[in-house]
Structures are given as structure tokens and as C-alpha cells.
Amino acid sequence: MDPVVRSFLKASLVWLSLGVTLGVAMGVHPAWTIYRPVHEHMNLLGFVSMMIFGVAYHVIPRFSGHPLWRRQVAIWHAWLANAGLALMAIGFVVRVQSSVAPLVGGALLGLGGCLSAIGAYLFAYNIWRTIDASVAVLDLRRAGGRAQAKSA
């Protein structure tokens, strides 16, 4: 398995574990429901999205019959997505802690959200180009077949 795929799948499992742990803690200590946004983001952006990214990076090139457009873009995506989500989680926690913290928490949340969004845009572009490359190869094959038929 490609290390980029493995990193997304393992990150997904880490975020799942963190999200479930926080969910259990909120159940035991109802006052901790103020951290619900952290729990939701850990599970949805962390577990679900990272799993989708990892599976897509593994499956799309195989289904398209063409290698991933840029592996380095996928590596950047992994770093940005995980760092962004970590900053978002910290921002959500800091934002509810004191009177000064909402500004700091909001800044961390905004920065983390931007990093996560950039990572998602990189993913979409990388997969799009991978799919387009396979279509371009098919178009060339079809065009080559027509050219051969015309010259015969």
C-alpha cells in the first residue's frame, strides 16, 4: 500500500479514536458538551473525510487505469488536512475557555479551517487531473485508431 494512502487511513483511525473518546467523555460529563463541535469535526473531517481521501487515493488511479497525477500534492494534502483539523480542534477548545480566548480560538479555528480547505482543494484538483489524464489517454487511443483507419 502506498505510504500516502496508509497515512490517510491511519490518521482516520486516530481521529476516530479521539472523537469517540471525547464523545464518551461528554456522555460521562454532560458539561463537556460545550466541546461538541470538536467531537463532530474529529469524527466527520477526521475519521470520515480522511478515510474517503485515503480510499480515493488508492482506488481512483486503479479505476482510471492511470497513476495519480501528482503524488507530492497528495503528501501536501495529508499534512495540510491533519494540521488544519488539529488547529481547528484546538481552536474550538480554546474559544470556550475564557474571555480572551475567543479571539485566539477564533484565529486558530480560522487558520485551521483555511488549511483544511486548501488540502481539500488540492485533493479535488489532484483527483480531477488523474481522471482527466485517463480520459486524455482514451481520446488519444481513439484518435490514433481513426487515423490508422483513414490511412488504410
OpenMM code with the backbone's topology and positions (N, CA, C; nanometers):
from openmm import Vec3, app, unit

residues = "MET ASP PRO VAL VAL ARG SER PHE LEU LYS ALA SER LEU VAL TRP LEU SER LEU GLY VAL THR LEU GLY VAL ALA MET GLY VAL HIS PRO ALA TRP THR ILE TYR ARG PRO VAL HIS GLU HIS MET ASN LEU LEU GLY PHE VAL SER MET MET ILE PHE GLY VAL ALA TYR HIS VAL ILE PRO ARG PHE SER GLY HIS PRO LEU TRP ARG ARG GLN VAL ALA ILE TRP HIS ALA TRP LEU ALA ASN ALA GLY LEU ALA LEU MET ALA ILE GLY PHE VAL VAL ARG VAL GLN SER SER VAL ALA PRO LEU VAL GLY GLY ALA LEU LEU GLY LEU GLY GLY CYS LEU SER ALA ILE GLY ALA TYR LEU PHE ALA TYR ASN ILE TRP ARG THR ILE ASP ALA SER VAL ALA VAL LEU ASP LEU ARG ARG ALA GLY GLY ARG ALA GLN ALA LYS SER ALA".split()
positions = [
    Vec3(0.0850, -0.1172, 0.0000),
    Vec3(0.0000, 0.0000, 0.0000),
    Vec3(0.0899, 0.1240, 0.0000),
    Vec3(0.0498, 0.2228, -0.0772),
    Vec3(0.1249, 0.3469, -0.0867),
    Vec3(0.1297, 0.4171, 0.0498),
    Vec3(0.2444, 0.4728, 0.0869),
    Vec3(0.2545, 0.5411, 0.2162),
    Vec3(0.1559, 0.6575, 0.2342),
    Vec3(0.1210, 0.7275, 0.1269),
    Vec3(0.0236, 0.8368, 0.1383),
    Vec3(-0.1134, 0.7799, 0.1753),
    Vec3(-0.1508, 0.6729, 0.1098),
    Vec3(-0.2786, 0.6076, 0.1415),
    Vec3(-0.2771, 0.5604, 0.2861),
    Vec3(-0.1690, 0.4951, 0.3254),
    Vec3(-0.1557, 0.4451, 0.4623),
    Vec3(-0.1654, 0.5607, 0.5630),
    Vec3(-0.1031, 0.6740, 0.5323),
    Vec3(-0.1068, 0.7870, 0.6264),
    Vec3(-0.2490, 0.8392, 0.6444),
    Vec3(-0.3262, 0.8459, 0.5361),
    Vec3(-0.4646, 0.8912, 0.5488),
    Vec3(-0.5488, 0.7907, 0.6278),
    Vec3(-0.5307, 0.6619, 0.6004),
    Vec3(-0.6097, 0.5613, 0.6708),
    Vec3(-0.5760, 0.5589, 0.8195),
    Vec3(-0.4472, 0.5681, 0.8527),
    Vec3(-0.4079, 0.5683, 0.9942),
    Vec3(-0.4532, 0.6966, 1.0640),
    Vec3(-0.4408, 0.8094, 0.9947),
    Vec3(-0.4891, 0.9349, 1.0525),
    Vec3(-0.6388, 0.9254, 1.0790),
    Vec3(-0.7112, 0.8641, 0.9862),
    Vec3(-0.8547, 0.8451, 1.0021),
    Vec3(-0.8855, 0.7686, 1.1309),
    Vec3(-0.8096, 0.6644, 1.1569),
    Vec3(-0.8324, 0.5825, 1.2763),
    Vec3(-0.7950, 0.6577, 1.4043),
    Vec3(-0.6915, 0.7398, 1.3976),
    Vec3(-0.6544, 0.8221, 1.5135),
    Vec3(-0.7658, 0.9217, 1.5437),
    Vec3(-0.8162, 0.9912, 1.4387),
    Vec3(-0.9232, 1.0886, 1.4597),
    Vec3(-1.0502, 1.0199, 1.5110),
    Vec3(-1.0787, 0.8997, 1.4615),
    Vec3(-1.1944, 0.8244, 1.5121),
    Vec3(-1.1786, 0.7981, 1.6619),
    Vec3(-1.0617, 0.7511, 1.7003),
    Vec3(-1.0371, 0.7210, 1.8419),
    Vec3(-1.0509, 0.8452, 1.9291),
    Vec3(-0.9956, 0.9570, 1.8817),
    Vec3(-1.0076, 1.0818, 1.9577),
    Vec3(-1.1534, 1.1277, 1.9658),
    Vec3(-1.2247, 1.1208, 1.8536),
    Vec3(-1.3645, 1.1633, 1.8508),
    Vec3(-1.4535, 1.0783, 1.9391),
    Vec3(-1.4321, 0.9472, 1.9355),
    Vec3(-1.5123, 0.8570, 2.0193),
    Vec3(-1.4805, 0.8799, 2.1666),
    Vec3(-1.3524, 0.8974, 2.1974),
    Vec3(-1.3130, 0.9226, 2.3364),
    Vec3(-1.3782, 1.0506, 2.3887),
    Vec3(-1.3763, 1.1560, 2.3088),
    Vec3(-1.4403, 1.2801, 2.3505),
    Vec3(-1.5915, 1.2608, 2.3631),
    Vec3(-1.6512, 1.1820, 2.2744),
    Vec3(-1.7942, 1.1537, 2.2833),
    Vec3(-1.8307, 1.0819, 2.4126),
    Vec3(-1.7487, 0.9849, 2.4512),
    Vec3(-1.7720, 0.9134, 2.5773),
    Vec3(-1.7559, 1.0096, 2.6946),
    Vec3(-1.6524, 1.0937, 2.6892),
    Vec3(-1.6293, 1.1909, 2.7967),
    Vec3(-1.7473, 1.2867, 2.8096),
    Vec3(-1.8058, 1.3274, 2.6963),
    Vec3(-1.9223, 1.4161, 2.7012),
    Vec3(-2.0422, 1.3431, 2.7624),
    Vec3(-2.0511, 1.2133, 2.7380),
    Vec3(-2.1598, 1.1364, 2.7980),
    Vec3(-2.1443, 1.1234, 2.9487),
    Vec3(-2.0209, 1.1096, 2.9935),
    Vec3(-1.9938, 1.0952, 3.1366),
    Vec3(-2.0036, 1.2302, 3.2079),
    Vec3(-1.9570, 1.3346, 3.1414),
    Vec3(-1.9583, 1.4704, 3.1980),
    Vec3(-2.0416, 1.5602, 3.1065),
    Vec3(-2.1719, 1.5674, 3.1282),
    Vec3(-2.2586, 1.6458, 3.0385),
    Vec3(-2.2150, 1.7908, 3.0185),
    Vec3(-2.1461, 1.8487, 3.1144),
    Vec3(-2.0986, 1.9868, 3.0978),
    Vec3(-1.9992, 1.9972, 2.9821),
    Vec3(-1.9366, 1.8877, 2.9467),
    Vec3(-1.8381, 1.8877, 2.8380),
    Vec3(-1.9035, 1.8930, 2.7001),
    Vec3(-2.0347, 1.8968, 2.6948),
    Vec3(-2.0994, 1.9085, 2.5633),
    Vec3(-2.0666, 2.0410, 2.4955),
    Vec3(-2.0036, 2.1330, 2.5680),
    Vec3(-1.9552, 2.2552, 2.5039),
    Vec3(-1.8481, 2.2229, 2.3995),
    Vec3(-1.7942, 2.1018, 2.4062),
    Vec3(-1.6918, 2.0578, 2.3100),
    Vec3(-1.7516, 1.9775, 2.1942),
    Vec3(-1.8822, 1.9817, 2.1807),
    Vec3(-1.9480, 1.9067, 2.0726),
    Vec3(-1.8902, 1.9390, 1.9344),
    Vec3(-1.8616, 2.0661, 1.9009),
    Vec3(-1.8030, 2.0931, 1.7687),
    Vec3(-1.6689, 2.0216, 1.7465),
    Vec3(-1.5902, 2.0078, 1.8528),
    Vec3(-1.4632, 1.9350, 1.8408),
    Vec3(-1.4924, 1.7884, 1.8082),
    Vec3(-1.5850, 1.7305, 1.8834),
    Vec3(-1.6252, 1.5913, 1.8628),
    Vec3(-1.6753, 1.5695, 1.7200),
    Vec3(-1.7588, 1.6594, 1.6732),
    Vec3(-1.8142, 1.6461, 1.5380),
    Vec3(-1.7061, 1.6577, 1.4315),
    Vec3(-1.6166, 1.7535, 1.4460),
    Vec3(-1.5110, 1.7711, 1.3458),
    Vec3(-1.4106, 1.6563, 1.3478),
    Vec3(-1.3799, 1.6054, 1.4668),
    Vec3(-1.2897, 1.4900, 1.4738),
    Vec3(-1.3496, 1.3706, 1.3998),
    Vec3(-1.4802, 1.3510, 1.4164),
    Vec3(-1.5437, 1.2362, 1.3520),
    Vec3(-1.5708, 1.2579, 1.2034),
    Vec3(-1.6179, 1.3763, 1.1664),
    Vec3(-1.6535, 1.3984, 1.0257),
    Vec3(-1.5340, 1.4368, 0.9395),
    Vec3(-1.4619, 1.5402, 0.9781),
    Vec3(-1.3433, 1.5774, 0.8996),
    Vec3(-1.2293, 1.4796, 0.9248),
    Vec3(-1.2172, 1.4353, 1.0496),
    Vec3(-1.1077, 1.3452, 1.0838),
    Vec3(-1.1295, 1.2044, 1.0340),
    Vec3(-1.2271, 1.1370, 1.0893),
    Vec3(-1.2476, 0.9971, 1.0511),
    Vec3(-1.3035, 0.9827, 0.9098),
    Vec3(-1.4181, 1.0408, 0.8843),
    Vec3(-1.4873, 1.0169, 0.7572),
    Vec3(-1.4082, 1.0714, 0.6383),
    Vec3(-1.3705, 1.1980, 0.6444),
    Vec3(-1.3004, 1.2578, 0.5293),
    Vec3(-1.1647, 1.1944, 0.5048),
    Vec3(-1.0875, 1.1727, 0.6108),
    Vec3(-0.9546, 1.1126, 0.5912),
    Vec3(-0.9665, 0.9714, 0.5331),
    Vec3(-1.0684, 0.8973, 0.5763),
    Vec3(-1.0902, 0.7636, 0.5209),
    Vec3(-1.1265, 0.7739, 0.3722),
    Vec3(-1.2135, 0.8668, 0.3391),
    Vec3(-1.2515, 0.8861, 0.1984),
    Vec3(-1.1305, 0.9256, 0.1151),
    Vec3(-1.0497, 1.0188, 0.1658),
    Vec3(-0.9298, 1.0617, 0.0926),
    Vec3(-0.8367, 0.9423, 0.0689),
    Vec3(-0.8116, 0.8645, 0.1738),
    Vec3(-0.7209, 0.7501, 0.1606),
    Vec3(-0.7717, 0.6464, 0.0622),
    Vec3(-0.8985, 0.6136, 0.0723),
    Vec3(-0.9568, 0.5150, -0.0194),
    Vec3(-0.9565, 0.5699, -0.1626),
    Vec3(-0.9891, 0.6965, -0.1780),
    Vec3(-0.9908, 0.7558, -0.3124),
    Vec3(-0.8508, 0.7560, -0.3744),
    Vec3(-0.7498, 0.7917, -0.2963),
    Vec3(-0.6130, 0.7909, -0.3490),
    Vec3(-0.5685, 0.6496, -0.3879),
    Vec3(-0.6258, 0.5496, -0.3246),
    Vec3(-0.5925, 0.4110, -0.3583),
    Vec3(-0.6726, 0.3624, -0.4798),
    Vec3(-0.8008, 0.3964, -0.4838),
    Vec3(-0.8920, 0.3378, -0.5809),
    Vec3(-0.8979, 0.4130, -0.7144),
    Vec3(-0.9043, 0.5448, -0.7111),
    Vec3(-0.9248, 0.6220, -0.8352),
    Vec3(-0.8163, 0.5930, -0.9390),
    Vec3(-0.6883, 0.5934, -0.9034),
    Vec3(-0.5888, 0.5600, -1.0064),
    Vec3(-0.6086, 0.4195, -1.0639),
    Vec3(-0.6499, 0.3256, -0.9823),
    Vec3(-0.6710, 0.1891, -1.0307),
    Vec3(-0.7933, 0.1815, -1.1219),
    Vec3(-0.9009, 0.2500, -1.0816),
    Vec3(-1.0212, 0.2504, -1.1649),
    Vec3(-0.9991, 0.3237, -1.2961),
    Vec3(-0.9211, 0.4310, -1.2913),
    Vec3(-0.8983, 0.5097, -1.4130),
    Vec3(-0.7911, 0.4479, -1.5018),
    Vec3(-0.7112, 0.3578, -1.4460),
    Vec3(-0.6041, 0.2963, -1.5239),
    Vec3(-0.4883, 0.3914, -1.5494),
    Vec3(-0.4781, 0.4948, -1.4657),
    Vec3(-0.3728, 0.5949, -1.4829),
    Vec3(-0.3187, 0.6312, -1.3454),
    Vec3(-0.1878, 0.6510, -1.3324),
    Vec3(-0.1334, 0.6842, -1.1996),
    Vec3(-0.1845, 0.8186, -1.1491),
    Vec3(-0.1752, 0.8358, -1.0181),
    Vec3(-0.2128, 0.9623, -0.9568),
    Vec3(-0.1347, 1.0745, -1.0228),
    Vec3(-0.2030, 1.1863, -1.0514),
    Vec3(-0.1415, 1.2962, -1.1247),
    Vec3(-0.0138, 1.3440, -1.0572),
    Vec3(-0.0179, 1.3799, -0.9290),
    Vec3(0.0995, 1.4240, -0.8546),
    Vec3(0.0954, 1.3677, -0.7127),
    Vec3(0.1859, 1.2758, -0.6853),
    Vec3(0.1938, 1.2169, -0.5517),
    Vec3(0.2319, 1.3225, -0.4485),
    Vec3(0.3192, 1.4159, -0.4861),
    Vec3(0.3624, 1.5210, -0.3937),
    Vec3(0.2446, 1.6069, -0.3484),
    Vec3(0.1478, 1.6279, -0.4354),
    Vec3(0.0282, 1.7038, -0.3979),
    Vec3(-0.0502, 1.6267, -0.2912),
    Vec3(-0.0562, 1.4966, -0.3036),
    Vec3(-0.1249, 1.4140, -0.2032),
    Vec3(-0.0523, 1.4215, -0.0685),
    Vec3(0.0795, 1.4271, -0.0718),
    Vec3(0.1559, 1.4395, 0.0527),
    Vec3(0.1257, 1.5739, 0.1194),
    Vec3(0.1267, 1.6817, 0.0405),
    Vec3(0.0911, 1.8133, 0.0943),
    Vec3(-0.0508, 1.8118, 0.1503),
    Vec3(-0.1393, 1.7455, 0.0796),
    Vec3(-0.2776, 1.7357, 0.1245),
    Vec3(-0.2847, 1.6696, 0.2623),
    Vec3(-0.2116, 1.5610, 0.2806),
    Vec3(-0.2135, 1.4902, 0.4093),
    Vec3(-0.1681, 1.5818, 0.5230),
    Vec3(-0.0600, 1.6535, 0.5008),
    Vec3(-0.0093, 1.7441, 0.6048),
    Vec3(-0.1065, 1.8575, 0.6327),
    Vec3(-0.1572, 1.9209, 0.5279),
    Vec3(-0.2486, 2.0333, 0.5457),
    Vec3(-0.3793, 1.9908, 0.6127),
    Vec3(-0.4337, 1.8792, 0.5707),
    Vec3(-0.5614, 1.8334, 0.6250),
    Vec3(-0.5500, 1.8015, 0.7741),
    Vec3(-0.4443, 1.7307, 0.8113),
    Vec3(-0.4294, 1.6926, 0.9518),
    Vec3(-0.3893, 1.8106, 1.0400),
    Vec3(-0.2976, 1.8933, 0.9925),
    Vec3(-0.2594, 2.0125, 1.0700),
    Vec3(-0.3788, 2.1063, 1.0833),
    Vec3(-0.4524, 2.1230, 0.9745),
    Vec3(-0.5698, 2.2102, 0.9781),
    Vec3(-0.6740, 2.1614, 1.0766),
    Vec3(-0.7007, 2.0328, 1.0759),
    Vec3(-0.8000, 1.9786, 1.1681),
    Vec3(-0.7521, 1.9894, 1.3127),
    Vec3(-0.6242, 1.9656, 1.3369),
    Vec3(-0.5704, 1.9790, 1.4726),
    Vec3(-0.5860, 2.1234, 1.5219),
    Vec3(-0.5538, 2.2194, 1.4358),
    Vec3(-0.5704, 2.3601, 1.4741),
    Vec3(-0.7171, 2.3944, 1.4977),
    Vec3(-0.8046, 2.3393, 1.4162),
    Vec3(-0.9474, 2.3635, 1.4361),
    Vec3(-0.9939, 2.3078, 1.5705),
    Vec3(-0.9514, 2.1863, 1.6028),
    Vec3(-0.9914, 2.1244, 1.7292),
    Vec3(-0.9412, 2.2074, 1.8472),
    Vec3(-0.8159, 2.2503, 1.8411),
    Vec3(-0.7607, 2.3338, 1.9477),
    Vec3(-0.8367, 2.4664, 1.9542),
    Vec3(-0.8656, 2.5244, 1.8390),
    Vec3(-0.9389, 2.6500, 1.8345),
    Vec3(-1.0765, 2.6401, 1.8973),
    Vec3(-1.1480, 2.5307, 1.8696),
    Vec3(-1.2798, 2.5114, 1.9301),
    Vec3(-1.2696, 2.5048, 2.0822),
    Vec3(-1.1671, 2.4346, 2.1328),
    Vec3(-1.1495, 2.4207, 2.2775),
    Vec3(-1.1113, 2.5548, 2.3399),
    Vec3(-1.0135, 2.6224, 2.2810),
    Vec3(-0.9652, 2.7489, 2.3355),
    Vec3(-1.0752, 2.8548, 2.3326),
    Vec3(-1.1558, 2.8525, 2.2310),
    Vec3(-1.2604, 2.9546, 2.2132),
    Vec3(-1.3588, 2.9593, 2.3293),
    Vec3(-1.3826, 2.8477, 2.3954),
    Vec3(-1.4814, 2.8452, 2.5050),
    Vec3(-1.4186, 2.8533, 2.6440),
    Vec3(-1.2881, 2.8731, 2.6509),
    Vec3(-1.2207, 2.8641, 2.7804),
    Vec3(-1.2180, 2.9916, 2.8638),
    Vec3(-1.2085, 3.1100, 2.8054),
    Vec3(-1.2030, 3.2325, 2.8846),
    Vec3(-1.2504, 3.3515, 2.8014),
    Vec3(-1.2464, 3.4691, 2.8614),
    Vec3(-1.2936, 3.5878, 2.7903),
    Vec3(-1.1965, 3.6313, 2.6813),
    Vec3(-1.0672, 3.6074, 2.6998),
    Vec3(-0.9677, 3.6443, 2.5988),
    Vec3(-0.9594, 3.5373, 2.4907),
    Vec3(-0.9824, 3.4149, 2.5300),
    Vec3(-0.9647, 3.3003, 2.4408),
    Vec3(-1.0509, 3.3015, 2.3150),
    Vec3(-1.1701, 3.3603, 2.3158),
    Vec3(-1.2468, 3.3566, 2.1910),
    Vec3(-1.1718, 3.4158, 2.0717),
    Vec3(-1.0937, 3.5200, 2.0949),
    Vec3(-1.0166, 3.5782, 1.9851),
    Vec3(-0.9071, 3.4830, 1.9380),
    Vec3(-0.8350, 3.4259, 2.0331),
    Vec3(-0.7287, 3.3316, 1.9991),
    Vec3(-0.7890, 3.2049, 1.9376),
    Vec3(-0.8928, 3.1555, 2.0011),
    Vec3(-0.9599, 3.0362, 1.9490),
    Vec3(-1.0150, 3.0578, 1.8095),
    Vec3(-1.0728, 3.1754, 1.7887),
    Vec3(-1.1252, 3.2074, 1.6559),
    Vec3(-1.0157, 3.2137, 1.5511),
    Vec3(-0.9014, 3.2696, 1.5890),
    Vec3(-0.7884, 3.2766, 1.4954),
    Vec3(-0.7374, 3.1364, 1.4610),
    Vec3(-0.7230, 3.0516, 1.5638),
    Vec3(-0.6789, 2.9134, 1.5393),
    Vec3(-0.7801, 2.8384, 1.4538),
    Vec3(-0.9057, 2.8596, 1.4849),
    Vec3(-1.0133, 2.7945, 1.4094),
    Vec3(-1.0116, 2.8384, 1.2634),
    Vec3(-0.9950, 2.9678, 1.2416),
    Vec3(-0.9896, 3.0197, 1.1048),
    Vec3(-0.8697, 2.9683, 1.0275),
    Vec3(-0.7528, 2.9693, 1.0917),
    Vec3(-0.6320, 2.9194, 1.0261),
    Vec3(-0.6460, 2.7707, 0.9943),
    Vec3(-0.6939, 2.6942, 1.0914),
    Vec3(-0.7131, 2.5513, 1.0694),
    Vec3(-0.8127, 2.5227, 0.9589),
    Vec3(-0.9213, 2.6003, 0.9571),
    Vec3(-1.0209, 2.5835, 0.8519),
    Vec3(-0.9641, 2.6125, 0.7142),
    Vec3(-0.8819, 2.7169, 0.7056),
    Vec3(-0.8186, 2.7510, 0.5770),
    Vec3(-0.7232, 2.6412, 0.5316),
    Vec3(-0.6432, 2.5884, 0.6242),
    Vec3(-0.5505, 2.4801, 0.5883),
    Vec3(-0.6272, 2.3561, 0.5425),
    Vec3(-0.7337, 2.3224, 0.6143),
    Vec3(-0.8156, 2.2068, 0.5753),
    Vec3(-0.8784, 2.2280, 0.4385),
    Vec3(-0.9265, 2.3488, 0.4130),
    Vec3(-0.9885, 2.3794, 0.2838),
    Vec3(-0.8863, 2.3711, 0.1709),
    Vec3(-0.7672, 2.4255, 0.1930),
    Vec3(-0.6620, 2.4166, 0.0905),
    Vec3(-0.6304, 2.2709, 0.0609),
    Vec3(-0.6213, 2.1892, 0.1666),
    Vec3(-0.5983, 2.0462, 0.1463),
    Vec3(-0.7076, 1.9814, 0.0639),
    Vec3(-0.8330, 2.0162, 0.0919),
    Vec3(-0.9453, 1.9599, 0.0163),
    Vec3(-0.9409, 2.0041, -0.1298),
    Vec3(-0.9033, 2.1307, -0.1543),
    Vec3(-0.8909, 2.1791, -0.2924),
    Vec3(-0.7795, 2.1046, -0.3657),
    Vec3(-0.6686, 2.0795, -0.2961),
    Vec3(-0.5588, 2.0034, -0.3574),
    Vec3(-0.6048, 1.8624, -0.3939),
    Vec3(-0.6801, 1.8003, -0.3038),
    Vec3(-0.7335, 1.6669, -0.3303),
    Vec3(-0.8212, 1.6681, -0.4548),
    Vec3(-0.9147, 1.7618, -0.4591),
    Vec3(-1.0069, 1.7682, -0.5732),
    Vec3(-0.9306, 1.7890, -0.7038),
    Vec3(-0.8329, 1.8772, -0.7031),
    Vec3(-0.7554, 1.9054, -0.8241),
    Vec3(-0.6724, 1.7839, -0.8663),
    Vec3(-0.6082, 1.7203, -0.7701),
    Vec3(-0.5239, 1.6036, -0.7987),
    Vec3(-0.6061, 1.4887, -0.8563),
    Vec3(-0.7199, 1.4621, -0.7970),
    Vec3(-0.8061, 1.3536, -0.8469),
    Vec3(-0.8643, 1.3915, -0.9829),
    Vec3(-0.9051, 1.5172, -0.9979),
    Vec3(-0.9593, 1.5643, -1.1267),
    Vec3(-0.8564, 1.5430, -1.2371),
    Vec3(-0.7330, 1.5839, -1.2118),
    Vec3(-0.6275, 1.5697, -1.3131),
    Vec3(-0.5975, 1.4221, -1.3411),
    Vec3(-0.6070, 1.3390, -1.2399),
    Vec3(-0.5866, 1.1952, -1.2590),
    Vec3(-0.6946, 1.1388, -1.3511),
    Vec3(-0.8187, 1.1774, -1.3268),
    Vec3(-0.9291, 1.1313, -1.4113),
    Vec3(-0.9147, 1.1862, -1.5526),
    Vec3(-0.8814, 1.3157, -1.5646),
    Vec3(-0.8621, 1.3762, -1.6969),
    Vec3(-0.7492, 1.3105, -1.7745),
    Vec3(-0.6430, 1.2716, -1.7052),
    Vec3(-0.5302, 1.2069, -1.7733),
    Vec3(-0.5745, 1.0755, -1.8351),
    Vec3(-0.6582, 1.0019, -1.7640),
    Vec3(-0.7044, 0.8746, -1.8195),
    Vec3(-0.7975, 0.8989, -1.9378),
    Vec3(-0.8775, 1.0051, -1.9318),
    Vec3(-0.9655, 1.0388, -2.0439),
    Vec3(-0.8817, 1.0816, -2.1640),
    Vec3(-0.7760, 1.1594, -2.1388),
    Vec3(-0.6885, 1.2052, -2.2472),
    Vec3(-0.6228, 1.0862, -2.3171),
    Vec3(-0.5814, 0.9863, -2.2404),
    Vec3(-0.5204, 0.8669, -2.2994),
    Vec3(-0.6225, 0.7944, -2.3865),
    Vec3(-0.7460, 0.7823, -2.3380),
    Vec3(-0.8507, 0.7178, -2.4186),
    Vec3(-0.8771, 0.7959, -2.5469),
    Vec3(-0.8818, 0.9303, -2.5357),
    Vec3(-0.9038, 1.0135, -2.6542),
    Vec3(-0.7910, 0.9947, -2.7555),
    Vec3(-0.6676, 0.9885, -2.7071),
    Vec3(-0.5541, 0.9677, -2.7975),
    Vec3(-0.5625, 0.8315, -2.8651),
    Vec3(-0.6029, 0.7304, -2.7879),
    Vec3(-0.6160, 0.5964, -2.8464),
    Vec3(-0.7245, 0.5948, -2.9535),
    Vec3(-0.8365, 0.6601, -2.9213),
    Vec3(-0.9453, 0.6648, -3.0196),
    Vec3(-0.9028, 0.7424, -3.1436),
    Vec3(-0.8377, 0.8553, -3.1235),
    Vec3(-0.7922, 0.9374, -3.2362),
    Vec3(-0.6884, 0.8621, -3.3188),
    Vec3(-0.6012, 0.7900, -3.2518),
    Vec3(-0.5000, 0.7099, -3.3224),
    Vec3(-0.5643, 0.5986, -3.4040),
    Vec3(-0.6684, 0.5399, -3.3516),
    Vec3(-0.7390, 0.4340, -3.4242),
    Vec3(-0.8082, 0.4891, -3.5478),
    Vec3(-0.8627, 0.6096, -3.5387),
    Vec3(-0.9273, 0.6720, -3.6542),
    Vec3(-0.8232, 0.7076, -3.7598),
    Vec3(-0.7095, 0.7585, -3.7116),
    Vec3(-0.6040, 0.7979, -3.8059),
    Vec3(-0.5518, 0.6747, -3.8821),
    Vec3(-0.5385, 0.5642, -3.8122),
    Vec3(-0.4929, 0.4426, -3.8770),
    Vec3(-0.5977, 0.3923, -3.9769),
    Vec3(-0.7254, 0.4054, -3.9382),
    Vec3(-0.8324, 0.3594, -4.0274),
    Vec3(-0.8367, 0.4449, -4.1554),
    Vec3(-0.8137, 0.5765, -4.1431),
    Vec3(-0.8166, 0.6641, -4.2576),
    Vec3(-0.6985, 0.6382, -4.3512),
    Vec3(-0.5819, 0.6057, -4.2946),
    Vec3(-0.4637, 0.5852, -4.3797),
    Vec3(-0.4678, 0.4505, -4.4494),
    Vec3(-0.5517, 0.3606, -4.4052),
    Vec3(-0.5560, 0.2258, -4.4646),
    Vec3(-0.6340, 0.2189, -4.5890),
] * unit.nanometer
topology = app.Topology()
chain = topology.addChain("A")
for resn in residues:
    res = topology.addResidue(resn, chain)
    for name in ("N", "CA", "C"):
        topology.addAtom(name, app.Element.getBySymbol(name[0]), res)
